[in-house]
Amino acid sequence: MRYLWTPWRMEFIRSPKPDVCVFCAKVHADDDVEHIVARGERVYVTLNKYPYNNGHLLVIPYEHVPSIEDLDDATLLEMMQMTNKAIQALRAAMQPHGFNVGINLGAEAGAGIREHVHLHIVPRWAADSNFMTILADTRTIPQLLDETYRELKAHWPKDDA
């Protein structure tokens, strides 16, 4: 099956692109507006604005580099720690059956924003591809981003202090 972009993805593809990196711009934005679920010292977690599935999160380093090879050990560690917390929050809020977790390095590997490395966490459910994907080449997201954001914030693991 070929994958066709849904209309909201086409809107993004056809729209003029900002001169500034969208992930760098998010760093200084309001968390509620940009759906930033959590912030660490070196990375932050945000909902993907154009999700593959409900609850699709990104773990993004503050440092603007194209590859994990360019990150120091402390940032790599925090990326994985935040990934674990994100999975815990997704499990608590949405009860997915599994996850796809990965990093696309380079345009040929599927990186939409290749100049700023980021990690994807995509919750998966049994049979989460429905007839819309099969018959209409369209993905459906059953919950608004604002609602998903509020649920994940509420279920984000508290630091043991």
N, C-alpha and C positions, 0 to 999 in steps of 0.2 A: 504494500500500500504506500502510495506517495503521501507526503505530508504537505498539506497546503496551509498557509498562514491564515489565521482567522482575521476578520476585519480589524480588530483592535491592534493586531500585530502589523497589518498593512498600514494602518495609520502611523505607527511608529516608524516603519521602514520608509514611508514616503515623506515623513515630516523632516524639516530642516534639523540638522544635528547641531547641538551646542558646541562651542569651541572648547568648553571645559569638560573634563571627565565627569560623567554623571555620578560615579561612585565617590569621587572627591567632593563634589558639590553637596552630596547627601550628608557628609560629615558635619557640616555647619548648619544644616537645616533642622527644622523642628521635627522631633521624633514622631509625633502623631500625624503630621502631614506626610512624611516620607515612610511611614510604617516601619520605623526602626524599633525592633523588638527588644534589643539589648545592646549595650555598649561595654566593651572591655577597654583595657589600657592600650591595646594594639590593633584590635579588630572590632567590628560591629556586625550585628545580625539584622537583616531586613527582609521583608517580604519581597519576592520578585514581582515587579510591576506587571510583567507579562508571563504569568505562571504556566507551567506545563500541567500542573495539577493543583488542586486546592491545598494550601499550606506550603507551597514551594518557597523555601527560604534560601537566602544567600549569606555566606559568611565572608566578609570583605575586610582585608587589612586596610588600615588608614594609609599606609605607604603605597604610593602609586608606582607599581612595578608590574611587568608583564608575566612573570613566572614565579612559582614557588621557590625556584632555585635562587631567586634574588632576595628572599626573606631570611631574616636571622632566626636562630633557633627559638628565641623567646616568642616571636610572632607565630612561628609554625606551631609551637606548643599551644598557644592561646587559641589559634584557629581550631585545633582539634578539641580542646576543652569546650569551646563555644559550640562546636558541632555536636558534642555529647549533650550539652544542655538543650540545644535546639531539638534534638531527637527526643529527649525526655519531655519537653514541652509539647511537642507534636503528639507523642504517645498519650499524654494526659488529656490533651484537648480534643484530639480527633480519632484516636484509636486506629491508626493505620495498620495494615497487615505487614508492611515492609517499607523499605526506603531505597531510593537510588541516591547515592552520595558520590559526588565527583567533581573534578576540575577539568575544564576544557582549555588546553594550552594551544593557542594559535587558531586562526580562522579555519584552517582545514580540519581541525579537530572539533569544530562547532562553537568556538568562542565568539559570542556576539560582541562582546567588549573585550578585545584581546589585549589592550594596553594596560588593563588593571585586573590582575588575577583575582579570582573569587571562586568560592566553593559552593556548589549547589546541593541542597538537601530537598529531595522530592518525595513526599509521602506517597505510598502506593496501597491500593486496596484490591482485593480479588475482583476481577472483572471491572476494573475502573475505566476501561475503554468501552464506551457504550455505542449504541446504534448511530449516534450523531457523528462519531469519529469514523465509523465504517461507511455509512451511507452518504454523509454530507461533507466528509473531510473537515469537520469542525469539532474542536474541543469545547466542552462545556465546563464551566467552573461554577459549582452550585452555591457558592457563598461569596458575598462581597468582600473585597480586601479589608475594608474597615472592620467588619465583623470578625474575620479571621485574625486580624491584628489584635483586637481586644481580647479574644480568647487566648491567644498565645502569650500576650503580656500577663494575663491572669495566671497562666500555668507555668510561667518561666520559673525554673528552680531558684530558690533563694540561696544566696551564698552562706556557707557556714562560717559565721564570724564570731 
